[in-house]
Amino acid sequence: MARPAEKASLDQWYVIDIAAEIPAEAKPNRLLGRDLVVCRDAAGTVIVREKLEGGALGEPLPTRDRYGFIWTTLGTPERELFDIPEADEPDRRHVVCGAVAVRASGLRIVENFLDMAHFPFVHTDILGAEPHTEVRHYTTEIRRDVDEVWATNCEFFQPQAALSASGGIMTQYMYRVAAPFQTLLYKTCPAAANRWDVICLFVQPLEHDRCRAHPVMFIIDDESTLTSMVHFQQLIFLQDRIILENQRPRLLPLEPRAEIPTRADISSVAYRRWLKEKGVTFGTAERAA
Protein backbone atom coordinates (compact mmCIF):
# COMPACT_ATOMS: atom_id res chain seq x y z
CA MET A 1 0.00 0.00 0.00
CA ALA A 2 1.38 3.41 -0.95
CA ARG A 3 2.33 5.55 2.02
CA PRO A 4 -0.12 8.40 2.60
CA ALA A 5 0.81 12.03 2.13
CA GLU A 6 2.42 13.63 5.15
CA LYS A 7 1.29 16.90 6.76
CA ALA A 8 3.88 19.07 4.99
CA SER A 9 2.49 18.09 1.58
CA LEU A 10 -1.15 18.16 2.67
CA ASP A 11 -0.79 21.72 3.97
CA GLN A 12 -0.19 23.21 0.49
CA TRP A 13 -2.35 24.70 -2.26
CA TYR A 14 -2.59 22.70 -5.51
CA VAL A 15 -4.05 23.28 -8.96
CA ILE A 16 -6.62 20.64 -9.85
CA ASP A 17 -7.95 21.97 -13.17
CA ILE A 18 -8.38 24.92 -15.51
CA ALA A 19 -11.19 27.03 -14.06
CA ALA A 20 -12.99 27.55 -17.37
CA GLU A 21 -13.12 23.80 -18.04
CA ILE A 22 -14.89 22.68 -14.87
CA PRO A 23 -18.44 21.63 -15.82
CA ALA A 24 -21.61 21.74 -13.75
CA GLU A 25 -21.83 17.95 -13.49
CA ALA A 26 -19.64 16.09 -11.02
CA LYS A 27 -16.21 15.20 -12.37
CA PRO A 28 -13.59 12.93 -10.76
CA ASN A 29 -10.17 14.27 -9.86
CA ARG A 30 -7.25 13.16 -7.73
CA LEU A 31 -4.67 14.72 -5.45
CA LEU A 32 -1.95 13.24 -3.23
CA GLY A 33 -3.31 9.72 -3.57
CA ARG A 34 -6.89 10.69 -2.71
CA ASP A 35 -10.00 10.77 -4.90
CA LEU A 36 -11.84 14.05 -5.33
CA VAL A 37 -15.16 15.03 -6.90
CA VAL A 38 -15.41 18.48 -8.50
CA CYS A 39 -18.53 20.28 -9.74
CA ARG A 40 -20.26 23.66 -9.90
CA ASP A 41 -23.31 24.50 -7.82
CA ALA A 42 -26.38 26.35 -9.08
CA ALA A 43 -24.60 29.69 -8.60
CA GLY A 44 -21.58 28.52 -10.62
CA THR A 45 -19.29 28.18 -7.61
CA VAL A 46 -16.76 25.37 -7.85
CA ILE A 47 -17.21 22.76 -5.11
CA VAL A 48 -14.45 20.25 -4.35
CA ARG A 49 -15.03 17.29 -2.05
CA GLU A 50 -12.97 14.26 -1.12
CA LYS A 51 -14.53 10.91 -1.99
CA LEU A 52 -14.45 8.81 1.16
CA GLU A 53 -14.65 5.05 1.66
CA GLY A 54 -18.00 3.67 0.62
CA GLY A 55 -18.53 6.48 -1.89
CA ALA A 56 -19.62 9.15 0.60
CA LEU A 57 -18.40 12.70 0.00
CA GLY A 58 -16.65 14.80 2.60
CA GLU A 59 -17.29 18.43 3.42
CA PRO A 60 -16.35 20.98 0.74
CA LEU A 61 -12.63 21.68 0.66
CA PRO A 62 -11.19 25.21 0.56
CA THR A 63 -10.81 26.52 -3.00
CA ARG A 64 -9.21 29.47 -4.75
CA ASP A 65 -9.80 30.68 -8.33
CA ARG A 66 -6.50 32.24 -9.37
CA TYR A 67 -4.23 32.48 -12.42
CA GLY A 68 -6.86 30.71 -14.56
CA PHE A 69 -7.03 27.61 -12.34
CA ILE A 70 -8.96 26.18 -9.43
CA TRP A 71 -6.75 25.45 -6.41
CA THR A 72 -7.58 23.36 -3.37
CA THR A 73 -5.93 21.82 -0.34
CA LEU A 74 -6.37 18.64 1.69
CA GLY A 75 -4.76 20.22 4.75
CA THR A 76 -4.45 23.58 6.45
CA PRO A 77 -2.00 25.86 4.62
CA GLU A 78 -0.14 28.29 6.86
CA ARG A 79 -0.53 31.08 4.30
CA GLU A 80 -2.58 32.17 1.33
CA LEU A 81 -1.70 31.30 -2.25
CA PHE A 82 1.55 32.95 -3.36
CA ASP A 83 1.37 36.16 -5.36
CA ILE A 84 2.43 36.67 -8.99
CA PRO A 85 2.18 40.44 -9.58
CA GLU A 86 2.79 40.07 -13.33
CA ALA A 87 -0.43 38.07 -13.65
CA ASP A 88 -2.41 41.25 -13.02
CA GLU A 89 -0.60 43.47 -15.53
CA PRO A 90 -3.16 44.31 -18.24
CA ASP A 91 -0.79 44.28 -21.23
CA ARG A 92 0.35 40.69 -20.69
CA ARG A 93 -0.99 37.67 -22.53
CA HIS A 94 -2.38 35.07 -20.14
CA VAL A 95 -1.68 31.75 -21.85
CA VAL A 96 -2.96 28.58 -20.21
CA CYS A 97 -1.14 25.71 -21.89
CA GLY A 98 -3.30 22.72 -20.92
CA ALA A 99 -2.33 19.83 -18.67
CA VAL A 100 0.30 17.16 -19.32
CA ALA A 101 0.22 13.80 -17.53
CA VAL A 102 3.66 12.60 -16.45
CA ARG A 103 4.72 9.29 -14.91
CA ALA A 104 7.24 10.81 -12.54
CA SER A 105 7.42 12.40 -9.13
CA GLY A 106 6.10 15.95 -9.14
CA LEU A 107 9.27 16.99 -7.34
CA ARG A 108 11.34 15.59 -10.22
CA ILE A 109 9.35 17.86 -12.54
CA VAL A 110 10.11 20.94 -10.47
CA GLU A 111 13.79 20.01 -10.31
CA ASN A 112 13.92 19.48 -14.08
CA PHE A 113 12.36 22.92 -14.54
CA LEU A 114 15.28 24.41 -12.57
CA ASP A 115 17.94 22.67 -14.66
CA MET A 116 19.64 24.68 -17.42
CA ALA A 117 22.27 22.06 -18.26
CA HIS A 118 19.85 19.94 -20.29
CA PHE A 119 18.82 22.74 -22.68
CA PRO A 120 21.29 21.97 -25.53
CA PHE A 121 20.63 18.22 -25.40
CA VAL A 122 16.86 18.00 -24.80
CA HIS A 123 15.64 21.26 -26.38
CA THR A 124 18.19 21.33 -29.20
CA ASP A 125 18.13 24.45 -31.40
CA ILE A 126 15.34 25.97 -29.29
CA LEU A 127 16.48 26.58 -25.71
CA GLY A 128 20.07 25.52 -26.31
CA ALA A 129 22.56 24.20 -28.84
CA GLU A 130 26.08 22.85 -28.91
CA PRO A 131 28.77 24.09 -28.43
CA HIS A 132 27.06 26.53 -26.01
CA THR A 133 26.73 24.00 -23.17
CA GLU A 134 28.31 25.80 -20.22
CA VAL A 135 26.10 26.70 -17.27
CA ARG A 136 27.69 29.86 -15.98
CA HIS A 137 27.90 30.59 -12.27
CA TYR A 138 24.63 31.75 -10.75
CA THR A 139 23.29 32.49 -7.27
CA THR A 140 20.87 30.32 -5.28
CA GLU A 141 19.30 31.12 -1.94
CA ILE A 142 16.48 30.06 0.35
CA ARG A 143 14.68 33.32 1.09
CA ARG A 144 13.59 32.81 4.68
CA ASP A 145 11.33 35.88 4.78
CA VAL A 146 9.03 34.40 2.13
CA ASP A 147 10.01 30.71 2.50
CA GLU A 148 10.90 30.29 -1.19
CA VAL A 149 13.89 29.05 -3.17
CA TRP A 150 15.34 31.50 -5.71
CA ALA A 151 18.07 31.22 -8.34
CA THR A 152 19.24 34.54 -9.79
CA ASN A 153 21.91 35.84 -12.17
CA CYS A 154 21.25 32.89 -14.48
CA GLU A 155 22.04 33.18 -18.18
CA PHE A 156 22.16 30.79 -21.09
CA PHE A 157 22.55 31.13 -24.85
CA GLN A 158 19.32 30.19 -26.62
CA PRO A 159 18.71 29.85 -30.37
CA GLN A 160 14.99 30.62 -29.85
CA ALA A 161 14.25 31.85 -26.34
CA ALA A 162 10.57 32.42 -27.10
CA LEU A 163 8.17 32.04 -29.99
CA SER A 164 8.45 35.79 -30.65
CA ALA A 165 12.26 35.76 -30.65
CA SER A 166 14.23 35.93 -33.89
CA GLY A 167 17.82 34.72 -33.75
CA GLY A 168 19.83 33.49 -30.79
CA ILE A 169 20.27 35.61 -27.67
CA MET A 170 21.96 35.31 -24.29
CA THR A 171 18.85 34.85 -22.15
CA GLN A 172 18.66 36.06 -18.57
CA TYR A 173 16.76 33.94 -16.06
CA MET A 174 15.45 33.97 -12.52
CA TYR A 175 13.91 30.87 -11.00
CA ARG A 176 11.47 30.87 -8.11
CA VAL A 177 10.13 27.85 -6.23
CA ALA A 178 7.12 29.29 -4.41
CA ALA A 179 5.91 25.98 -2.93
CA PRO A 180 7.23 22.40 -3.04
CA PHE A 181 5.26 21.56 -6.20
CA GLN A 182 4.96 25.06 -7.73
CA THR A 183 7.70 26.84 -9.65
CA LEU A 184 8.11 29.95 -11.81
CA LEU A 185 10.62 31.20 -14.34
CA TYR A 186 11.30 34.86 -15.10
CA LYS A 187 13.19 35.26 -18.36
CA THR A 188 14.34 37.87 -20.85
CA CYS A 189 11.40 39.30 -22.75
CA PRO A 190 12.27 39.72 -26.45
CA ALA A 191 9.47 42.29 -26.87
CA ALA A 192 10.32 44.46 -23.83
CA ALA A 193 13.95 44.69 -22.76
CA ASN A 194 13.21 46.11 -19.30
CA ARG A 195 10.64 43.46 -18.29
CA TRP A 196 10.45 39.73 -17.70
CA ASP A 197 8.26 37.08 -19.28
CA VAL A 198 6.85 34.77 -16.62
CA ILE A 199 6.38 31.04 -17.16
CA CYS A 200 4.81 29.00 -14.37
CA LEU A 201 4.58 25.27 -13.82
CA PHE A 202 1.93 24.22 -11.34
CA VAL A 203 2.31 20.52 -10.53
CA GLN A 204 -0.62 18.43 -9.31
CA PRO A 205 0.74 15.27 -7.63
CA LEU A 206 -1.73 12.44 -8.22
CA GLU A 207 0.45 9.70 -6.71
CA HIS A 208 4.05 9.56 -5.52
CA ASP A 209 5.18 8.78 -9.08
CA ARG A 210 2.40 10.23 -11.22
CA CYS A 211 1.18 13.79 -11.69
CA ARG A 212 -0.32 16.39 -13.98
CA ALA A 213 1.70 19.45 -14.91
CA HIS A 214 -0.17 22.69 -15.63
CA PRO A 215 1.98 25.24 -17.53
CA VAL A 216 0.79 28.84 -17.80
CA MET A 217 2.51 31.95 -19.15
CA PHE A 218 2.15 35.67 -18.47
CA ILE A 219 4.06 37.16 -21.37
CA ILE A 220 4.39 40.25 -23.53
CA ASP A 221 3.79 39.19 -27.13
CA ASP A 222 1.40 41.06 -29.40
CA GLU A 223 2.26 39.09 -32.54
CA SER A 224 1.96 35.35 -31.90
CA THR A 225 -1.36 33.56 -32.00
CA LEU A 226 -2.67 31.87 -28.88
CA THR A 227 -2.53 28.47 -30.58
CA SER A 228 1.08 28.89 -31.66
CA MET A 229 2.14 29.95 -28.16
CA VAL A 230 0.43 26.94 -26.58
CA HIS A 231 1.98 24.58 -29.14
CA PHE A 232 5.44 26.05 -28.52
CA GLN A 233 5.20 25.58 -24.76
CA GLN A 234 3.75 22.08 -25.09
CA LEU A 235 6.58 21.11 -27.44
CA ILE A 236 9.11 22.13 -24.79
CA PHE A 237 7.35 20.26 -22.02
CA LEU A 238 6.76 17.10 -24.04
CA GLN A 239 10.49 17.00 -24.76
CA ASP A 240 11.03 17.17 -20.99
CA ARG A 241 8.48 14.43 -20.35
CA ILE A 242 10.56 11.89 -22.28
CA ILE A 243 13.49 12.54 -19.94
CA LEU A 244 11.37 12.67 -16.79
CA GLU A 245 9.65 9.37 -17.45
CA ASN A 246 12.97 7.64 -18.00
CA GLN A 247 14.68 8.92 -14.85
CA ARG A 248 15.46 6.33 -12.19
CA PRO A 249 14.48 6.24 -9.47
CA ARG A 250 11.12 7.79 -10.29
CA LEU A 251 10.95 9.29 -6.79
CA LEU A 252 13.24 12.12 -5.77
CA PRO A 253 16.06 10.98 -3.46
CA LEU A 254 16.81 13.33 -0.59
CA GLU A 255 19.78 11.37 0.70
CA PRO A 256 22.81 13.52 -0.26
CA ARG A 257 24.85 10.58 -1.55
CA ALA A 258 22.06 9.11 -3.70
CA GLU A 259 22.83 11.38 -6.70
CA ILE A 260 26.02 13.36 -7.18
CA PRO A 261 25.38 17.02 -8.11
CA THR A 262 27.64 19.14 -10.31
CA ARG A 263 28.37 22.86 -10.03
CA ALA A 264 25.42 23.52 -12.34
CA ASP A 265 23.05 21.83 -9.87
CA ILE A 266 23.27 24.29 -6.98
CA SER A 267 19.58 25.20 -7.35
CA SER A 268 18.69 21.51 -7.06
CA VAL A 269 20.84 21.17 -3.95
CA ALA A 270 19.06 24.13 -2.33
CA TYR A 271 15.65 22.80 -3.37
CA ARG A 272 16.30 19.37 -1.85
CA ARG A 273 17.64 20.90 1.35
CA TRP A 274 14.52 23.09 1.58
CA LEU A 275 12.23 20.07 1.08
CA LYS A 276 13.99 18.21 3.88
CA GLU A 277 13.71 21.21 6.19
CA LYS A 278 9.97 21.39 5.50
CA GLY A 279 9.47 17.64 6.01
CA VAL A 280 8.09 17.03 2.50
CA THR A 281 8.19 13.32 1.63
CA PHE A 282 5.36 12.83 -0.92
CA GLY A 283 7.09 12.04 -4.21
CA THR A 284 10.43 11.35 -2.54
CA ALA A 285 12.30 8.16 -1.80
CA GLU A 286 12.32 9.14 1.87
CA ARG A 287 9.82 8.16 4.51
CA ALA A 288 8.58 10.56 7.13
CA ALA A 289 10.40 10.18 10.45
C-alpha positions in Angstrom: 0.0 0.0 0.0 1.4 3.4 -1.0 2.3 5.6 2.0 -0.1 8.4 2.6 0.8 12.0 2.1 2.4 13.6 5.1 1.3 16.9 6.8 3.9 19.1 5.0 2.5 18.1 1.6 -1.1 18.2 2.7 -0.8 21.7 4.0 -0.2 23.2 0.5 -2.4 24.7 -2.3 -2.6 22.7 -5.5 -4.1 23.3 -9.0 -6.6 20.6 -9.9 -8.0 22.0 -13.2 -8.4 24.9 -15.5 -11.2 27.0 -14.1 -13.0 27.5 -17.4 -13.1 23.8 -18.0 -14.9 22.7 -14.9 -18.4 21.6 -15.8 -21.6 21.7 -13.8 -21.8 18.0 -13.5 -19.6 16.1 -11.0 -16.2 15.2 -12.4 -13.6 12.9 -10.8 -10.2 14.3 -9.9 -7.3 13.2 -7.7 -4.7 14.7 -5.5 -2.0 13.2 -3.2 -3.3 9.7 -3.6 -6.9 10.7 -2.7 -10.0 10.8 -4.9 -11.8 14.0 -5.3 -15.2 15.0 -6.9 -15.4 18.5 -8.5 -18.5 20.3 -9.7 -20.3 23.7 -9.9 -23.3 24.5 -7.8 -26.4 26.4 -9.1 -24.6 29.7 -8.6 -21.6 28.5 -10.6 -19.3 28.2 -7.6 -16.8 25.4 -7.9 -17.2 22.8 -5.1 -14.4 20.2 -4.3 -15.0 17.3 -2.0 -13.0 14.3 -1.1 -14.5 10.9 -2.0 -14.5 8.8 1.2 -14.6 5.1 1.7 -18.0 3.7 0.6 -18.5 6.5 -1.9 -19.6 9.1 0.6 -18.4 12.7 0.0 -16.7 14.8 2.6 -17.3 18.4 3.4 -16.3 21.0 0.7 -12.6 21.7 0.7 -11.2 25.2 0.6 -10.8 26.5 -3.0 -9.2 29.5 -4.8 -9.8 30.7 -8.3 -6.5 32.2 -9.4 -4.2 32.5 -12.4 -6.9 30.7 -14.6 -7.0 27.6 -12.3 -9.0 26.2 -9.4 -6.7 25.5 -6.4 -7.6 23.4 -3.4 -5.9 21.8 -0.3 -6.4 18.6 1.7 -4.8 20.2 4.8 -4.4 23.6 6.4 -2.0 25.9 4.6 -0.1 28.3 6.9 -0.5 31.1 4.3 -2.6 32.2 1.3 -1.7 31.3 -2.3 1.6 33.0 -3.4 1.4 36.2 -5.4 2.4 36.7 -9.0 2.2 40.4 -9.6 2.8 40.1 -13.3 -0.4 38.1 -13.6 -2.4 41.2 -13.0 -0.6 43.5 -15.5 -3.2 44.3 -18.2 -0.8 44.3 -21.2 0.4 40.7 -20.7 -1.0 37.7 -22.5 -2.4 35.1 -20.1 -1.7 31.7 -21.9 -3.0 28.6 -20.2 -1.1 25.7 -21.9 -3.3 22.7 -20.9 -2.3 19.8 -18.7 0.3 17.2 -19.3 0.2 13.8 -17.5 3.7 12.6 -16.4 4.7 9.3 -14.9 7.2 10.8 -12.5 7.4 12.4 -9.1 6.1 15.9 -9.1 9.3 17.0 -7.3 11.3 15.6 -10.2 9.4 17.9 -12.5 10.1 20.9 -10.5 13.8 20.0 -10.3 13.9 19.5 -14.1 12.4 22.9 -14.5 15.3 24.4 -12.6 17.9 22.7 -14.7 19.6 24.7 -17.4 22.3 22.1 -18.3 19.9 19.9 -20.3 18.8 22.7 -22.7 21.3 22.0 -25.5 20.6 18.2 -25.4 16.9 18.0 -24.8 15.6 21.3 -26.4 18.2 21.3 -29.2 18.1 24.5 -31.4 15.3 26.0 -29.3 16.5 26.6 -25.7 20.1 25.5 -26.3 22.6 24.2 -28.8 26.1 22.9 -28.9 28.8 24.1 -28.4 27.1 26.5 -26.0 26.7 24.0 -23.2 28.3 25.8 -20.2 26.1 26.7 -17.3 27.7 29.9 -16.0 27.9 30.6 -12.3 24.6 31.8 -10.7 23.3 32.5 -7.3 20.9 30.3 -5.3 19.3 31.1 -1.9 16.5 30.1 0.4 14.7 33.3 1.1 13.6 32.8 4.7 11.3 35.9 4.8 9.0 34.4 2.1 10.0 30.7 2.5 10.9 30.3 -1.2 13.9 29.0 -3.2 15.3 31.5 -5.7 18.1 31.2 -8.3 19.2 34.5 -9.8 21.9 35.8 -12.2 21.2 32.9 -14.5 22.0 33.2 -18.2 22.2 30.8 -21.1 22.6 31.1 -24.9 19.3 30.2 -26.6 18.7 29.9 -30.4 15.0 30.6 -29.9 14.3 31.8 -26.3 10.6 32.4 -27.1 8.2 32.0 -30.0 8.5 35.8 -30.7 12.3 35.8 -30.7 14.2 35.9 -33.9 17.8 34.7 -33.7 19.8 33.5 -30.8 20.3 35.6 -27.7 22.0 35.3 -24.3 18.8 34.8 -22.2 18.7 36.1 -18.6 16.8 33.9 -16.1 15.5 34.0 -12.5 13.9 30.9 -11.0 11.5 30.9 -8.1 10.1 27.9 -6.2 7.1 29.3 -4.4 5.9 26.0 -2.9 7.2 22.4 -3.0 5.3 21.6 -6.2 5.0 25.1 -7.7 7.7 26.8 -9.7 8.1 30.0 -11.8 10.6 31.2 -14.3 11.3 34.9 -15.1 13.2 35.3 -18.4 14.3 37.9 -20.9 11.4 39.3 -22.8 12.3 39.7 -26.5 9.5 42.3 -26.9 10.3 44.5 -23.8 13.9 44.7 -22.8 13.2 46.1 -19.3 10.6 43.5 -18.3 10.5 39.7 -17.7 8.3 37.1 -19.3 6.9 34.8 -16.6 6.4 31.0 -17.2 4.8 29.0 -14.4 4.6 25.3 -13.8 1.9 24.2 -11.3 2.3 20.5 -10.5 -0.6 18.4 -9.3 0.7 15.3 -7.6 -1.7 12.4 -8.2 0.5 9.7 -6.7 4.1 9.6 -5.5 5.2 8.8 -9.1 2.4 10.2 -11.2 1.2 13.8 -11.7 -0.3 16.4 -14.0 1.7 19.5 -14.9 -0.2 22.7 -15.6 2.0 25.2 -17.5 0.8 28.8 -17.8 2.5 32.0 -19.2 2.2 35.7 -18.5 4.1 37.2 -21.4 4.4 40.2 -23.5 3.8 39.2 -27.1 1.4 41.1 -29.4 2.3 39.1 -32.5 2.0 35.3 -31.9 -1.4 33.6 -32.0 -2.7 31.9 -28.9 -2.5 28.5 -30.6 1.1 28.9 -31.7 2.1 29.9 -28.2 0.4 26.9 -26.6 2.0 24.6 -29.1 5.4 26.1 -28.5 5.2 25.6 -24.8 3.7 22.1 -25.1 6.6 21.1 -27.4 9.1 22.1 -24.8 7.3 20.3 -22.0 6.8 17.1 -24.0 10.5 17.0 -24.8 11.0 17.2 -21.0 8.5 14.4 -20.4 10.6 11.9 -22.3 13.5 12.5 -19.9 11.4 12.7 -16.8 9.6 9.4 -17.4 13.0 7.6 -18.0 14.7 8.9 -14.9 15.5 6.3 -12.2 14.5 6.2 -9.5 11.1 7.8 -10.3 10.9 9.3 -6.8 13.2 12.1 -5.8 16.1 11.0 -3.5 16.8 13.3 -0.6 19.8 11.4 0.7 22.8 13.5 -0.3 24.9 10.6 -1.5 22.1 9.1 -3.7 22.8 11.4 -6.7 26.0 13.4 -7.2 25.4 17.0 -8.1 27.6 19.1 -10.3 28.4 22.9 -10.0 25.4 23.5 -12.3 23.1 21.8 -9.9 23.3 24.3 -7.0 19.6 25.2 -7.3 18.7 21.5 -7.1 20.8 21.2 -4.0 19.1 24.1 -2.3 15.6 22.8 -3.4 16.3 19.4 -1.8 17.6 20.9 1.4 14.5 23.1 1.6 12.2 20.1 1.1 14.0 18.2 3.9 13.7 21.2 6.2 10.0 21.4 5.5 9.5 17.6 6.0 8.1 17.0 2.5 8.2 13.3 1.6 5.4 12.8 -0.9 7.1 12.0 -4.2 10.4 11.3 -2.5 12.3 8.2 -1.8 12.3 9.1 1.9 9.8 8.2 4.5 8.6 10.6 7.1 10.4 10.2 10.5 
